[in-house]
Amino acid sequence: MSCAPTRTGADAAVVDAAILAIEHALSPEQMDRVLAGTSPR
């Protein structure tokens, strides 16, 4: 499988649901780190 970030409709729905759950679970600062792909050190 490819590592390209393309998503089908179903995959996008799953990812969007996961992102929503993460957003509610994390603080804005933590969410920024997740989106930036960096881990807090």
C-alpha positions, -999 to 999 in steps of 0.1 A, spaced: 0 0 0 10 36 -6 19 60 22 3 88 3 -22 108 24 -51 103 -1 -83 91 15 -115 76 2 -148 89 15 -151 60 41 -115 65 52 -119 102 55 -150 97 77 -130 74 100 -101 98 102 -124 128 108 -141 109 136 -108 101 152 -96 137 148 -128 149 166 -122 124 194 -86 135 197 -95 172 197 -119 166 226 -93 146 245 -63 169 241 -56 205 250 -51 230 221 -13 229 227 -12 191 225 -34 192 194 -9 216 178 19 192 185 0 163 170 -9 182 139 27 194 136 39 158 138 62 166 168 62 150 202 67 170 234 101 166 249 
